[in-house]
Every structure is written in C-alpha cells, then in structure tokens.
Amino acid sequence: MKLASLPQRRDGRLVVVSTDQAWYADADHIVPTLQAALDDWDRQAPLLDTLFTELEHAAIPRRRFHEREACAPLPRAFRRTADGEDRPGDDLASGRSDVAEAGIASSIELCVVTGEVPHGAGPAEARAAVRLVGLVHDLGAGALSPLLATPEFLEREGLVLHVERGGKVAANNDVAPVDFGALVAELAADRRLGPGTIVGSAPLAQLPPLAEGETIRIELRDARGKSLLGAIERTVRA
C-alpha cells in the first residue's frame, strides 16, 4: 500500500496511491489524515488496504496522481531522528519544496514511520511497530518523499538510491538492508515512541553544498529503475 497527502489545512488530506503512482483515491472518508490513521492503525490499515486494492483494480473512482501537488505525507511528526540524533519534525516539507539557502551540505536517509512503541521494546517488537517507509532529504528542515509505502514494498532485492544534480547523475548506489528494529528499539530504551515517530537510518548519501539555482532530484528505485516513493526534487532559491 502507498499513501500520500494532498494539501488541506495543517495536516493534509490522506489519499491512497496506485503501485505505478499514476492514480489516487481519496481516503478521507475512512480517516482524514495520516496521523489519524497511525493513531488507530490496527483498525484503519485494513480499510485503507481494501481501498488500495480497489484502486489497483480500477473498481472505484480515481484521479491522476501528480507528485508536485502533494504535500509531505506526514507534515508533523511525533518525533524525528536521523542516525540516532533528534531532528526538527514539526514542519516537514514536501518533496518539491524549494531550498531557501545555498551553501549547506545535506544528507539522504531511508526512514520508517512507527506506530506506538512501548518503553523498553526489544528489536522484534520494535520492528513489528514499523508502519511505513520513506526517504528524507535532510537540509535544515527535512523534506519527505511524496509517498510512504508499507514495508513489504521495500522488502526486495536491488534497491538503488538515484541522485541527480543539475540534470547529471551524482549517485546511483545500491541500498543495503537497514535493521530498523534495532534502531527503533534503541530509541525506545529511553521512553515510549508515539504513533507518527520518524526514525531515519545512517545517511545513504552525504551531499556537498548546493549552489544558488541548483536542482537536486532524489529517488529510491527498484532493480528495473522504477521509482518506488516518488521523487524529492528541490531547487535552491536563496
């Protein structure tokens, strides 16, 4: 299942998106926002998955999905970390947001969004609490990939991080498996994690500073070169 949010009030309007990322169906008649879905995941996820299946079979009304129109799937995170360090999570930008300042280095992380994780949860329990997977471009305020996907979409061989700068390939690297169970459990050793916590991996890539007017495009692709989470595409407009 793939989920996105379209702009509406502070936390967006939840939609389900087809596997090929060409179509979407409104999900706000089931649950209005992604955060609300995460708060009641055991009840809402099966309903959203049924809607996703109906969308895949064109059995319900659908509309064309355009990544540039999406906001961050989860505009406000309960908590956000990357490589074990806390990051600002209360104002996550869309994947097509401009960068307001040139000359800043940045990083790219694979991330997961959790449900409720009890204080002291072990790796297995923490891994079971992973709800969704995405990408973050960390440059001051983080920019989240247009789509988040349930983990089974990414439990496959041959994942590739593809990065272009100024239209030229800057990275095309294989993505090694990340043990998010261990990372989430490490955070839960101190306190419980609320639904909507975003946990980032160690950087998949670290990027030299972006110049004024430069555009960067970031995608997680499968072995055939197909984008899995949409593209983060940002231009520096200082």
FENZI-V651044 format. One record per pair of residues at least 6 apart in sequence whose ideal C-beta (glycine too) atoms are under 8 Angstrom apart, sorted by the first residue. I is the first residue (numbers start at 1). J is the second residue. Records with the same first field share a line. If there is no record, write none. Layout:
I=J ; J
//
This chain:
1=16 ; 45 ; 48 ; 49 ; 52 ; 149 ; 150
2=16 ; 17 ; 18 ; 19 ; 21 ; 52 ; 147 ; 148 ; 149 ; 150 ; 153 ; 229
3=14 ; 15 ; 16 ; 17 ; 27 ; 34 ; 37 ; 48 ; 73 ; 132 ; 147 ; 148 ; 149
4=14 ; 15 ; 17 ; 24 ; 65 ; 70 ; 73 ; 146 ; 147 ; 148 ; 230
5=11 ; 12 ; 13 ; 14 ; 15 ; 33 ; 34 ; 70 ; 71 ; 72 ; 73 ; 74 ; 75
6=12 ; 13 ; 15 ; 69 ; 70 ; 71
7=13 ; 69 ; 71
10=75 ; 76
11=33 ; 34 ; 35 ; 75 ; 76
12=33 ; 34 ; 71 ; 72 ; 73 ; 75
13=26 ; 28 ; 32 ; 33
14=26 ; 27 ; 28 ; 30 ; 31 ; 32 ; 33 ; 34 ; 36 ; 37
15=24 ; 25 ; 26 ; 27 ; 28 ; 65
16=24 ; 25 ; 27 ; 48 ; 51 ; 52 ; 55
17=23 ; 24 ; 55 ; 65 ; 147
18=24 ; 52 ; 55 ; 56 ; 62 ; 65
19=56
21=65 ; 67 ; 147 ; 227 ; 230
22=64 ; 65
23=55 ; 58 ; 62 ; 63 ; 64 ; 65
24=55 ; 62 ; 63 ; 64 ; 65
25=51 ; 54 ; 55 ; 60 ; 61 ; 62 ; 63
27=48 ; 51
30=44 ; 47 ; 48 ; 51
31=37 ; 40 ; 44 ; 47 ; 48
34=73 ; 74 ; 148 ; 196
35=74 ; 76 ; 195 ; 196
36=44
37=44 ; 45 ; 48
38=74 ; 113 ; 115 ; 131 ; 195 ; 196
39=195 ; 196
41=115 ; 131 ; 195
45=131
51=60
54=60
55=62
67=95 ; 96 ; 146 ; 147 ; 230 ; 231
68=96
70=94 ; 95 ; 96 ; 146 ; 147 ; 230
71=94
72=92 ; 93 ; 94 ; 95 ; 143 ; 144
73=132 ; 134 ; 144 ; 145 ; 146 ; 147 ; 148
74=92 ; 113 ; 144 ; 148 ; 196 ; 198
75=91 ; 92
76=89 ; 90 ; 91 ; 92 ; 196
77=89 ; 90 ; 92 ; 113 ; 196 ; 197 ; 198
78=89 ; 193 ; 194 ; 195 ; 196 ; 197
79=86 ; 89 ; 193 ; 194 ; 197 ; 198
80=86 ; 87 ; 88 ; 89 ; 92 ; 142 ; 197 ; 198 ; 199 ; 200
81=87 ; 187 ; 197 ; 198 ; 199 ; 200
82=107 ; 109 ; 111 ; 136 ; 138 ; 142 ; 200 ; 201 ; 203
83=109 ; 200 ; 201 ; 202 ; 203
84=183 ; 186 ; 187
87=138 ; 142 ; 200
88=140 ; 141 ; 142
89=142 ; 198
91=141
92=141 ; 142 ; 143 ; 144 ; 198
93=141 ; 142 ; 143 ; 144
94=143 ; 144 ; 146
95=137 ; 143 ; 144 ; 145 ; 146 ; 230 ; 231 ; 232 ; 233 ; 234
96=146 ; 232 ; 233 ; 234
97=143 ; 234
98=234 ; 235 ; 236 ; 237
99=139 ; 210 ; 234 ; 235 ; 236 ; 237 ; 238
100=140 ; 237 ; 238
101=140 ; 236 ; 238
102=209 ; 210 ; 211 ; 212 ; 214 ; 236 ; 238
103=209 ; 210 ; 211
104=139 ; 140 ; 209 ; 210
105=206 ; 207 ; 208 ; 209
106=137 ; 138 ; 139 ; 206 ; 207 ; 209 ; 210
107=137 ; 138 ; 203 ; 204 ; 205 ; 206 ; 207
108=135 ; 136 ; 137 ; 138 ; 161 ; 163 ; 203 ; 204 ; 205 ; 206 ; 207 ; 218
109=135 ; 136 ; 138 ; 200 ; 201 ; 202 ; 203 ; 204
110=133 ; 134 ; 135 ; 175 ; 178 ; 200 ; 201 ; 204 ; 220
111=133 ; 134 ; 135 ; 136 ; 144 ; 198 ; 199 ; 200 ; 201
112=130 ; 131 ; 132 ; 133 ; 134 ; 151 ; 180 ; 184 ; 198 ; 199
113=130 ; 131 ; 132 ; 133 ; 134 ; 148 ; 196 ; 197 ; 198
114=126 ; 129 ; 130 ; 131 ; 184 ; 193 ; 195 ; 196 ; 197 ; 198 ; 199
115=129 ; 130 ; 131 ; 195
116=129 ; 192 ; 193 ; 194 ; 195
117=125 ; 126 ; 129 ; 184 ; 187 ; 188 ; 192 ; 193 ; 197
118=125 ; 188 ; 192
119=188 ; 190 ; 191 ; 192
120=188 ; 189
121=129 ; 184 ; 185 ; 188
122=185
123=179 ; 181 ; 182 ; 184 ; 185
124=181
125=185
126=180 ; 181 ; 182 ; 184 ; 185 ; 188
127=180 ; 181 ; 184
129=184 ; 193
130=151 ; 180 ; 181 ; 184
131=150 ; 195
132=148 ; 149 ; 150 ; 151
133=148 ; 149 ; 150 ; 151 ; 153 ; 154 ; 229
134=144 ; 145 ; 147 ; 148 ; 149 ; 198 ; 229
135=144 ; 145 ; 218 ; 220 ; 229 ; 232
136=142 ; 143 ; 144 ; 145 ; 198 ; 200
137=143 ; 216 ; 218 ; 232 ; 234
138=200 ; 203
139=210 ; 234
143=232 ; 234
144=198 ; 232
145=218 ; 220 ; 229 ; 230 ; 231 ; 232
146=229 ; 230 ; 231 ; 232
147=228 ; 229 ; 230
148=229
149=228 ; 229
153=228
154=220 ; 228
156=222 ; 223
157=223
158=174 ; 222 ; 223
159=174 ; 175 ; 220 ; 221 ; 222 ; 223 ; 228
160=172 ; 173 ; 174 ; 175 ; 220 ; 221 ; 222 ; 223 ; 225
161=171 ; 172 ; 173 ; 175 ; 204 ; 205 ; 218 ; 219 ; 220 ; 221
162=169 ; 171 ; 172 ; 218 ; 219 ; 220 ; 221 ; 225
163=169 ; 170 ; 171 ; 172 ; 205 ; 207 ; 216 ; 217 ; 218 ; 219
164=170 ; 216 ; 217
165=207 ; 210 ; 214 ; 215 ; 216 ; 217
166=214 ; 215
167=215
170=207 ; 216
171=205
173=204 ; 205
175=204 ; 220
178=201 ; 202
180=199 ; 201
183=199 ; 201
184=193 ; 199
187=193 ; 197 ; 199
207=216
210=216 ; 236
211=236
212=236 ; 237 ; 238
213=235 ; 236 ; 237
214=235 ; 236
215=233 ; 234 ; 235 ; 236
216=232 ; 233 ; 234 ; 235
217=231 ; 232 ; 233
218=231 ; 232 ; 233
219=227 ; 228 ; 229 ; 230 ; 231 ; 232
220=227 ; 228 ; 229
221=227 ; 228
222=228
//
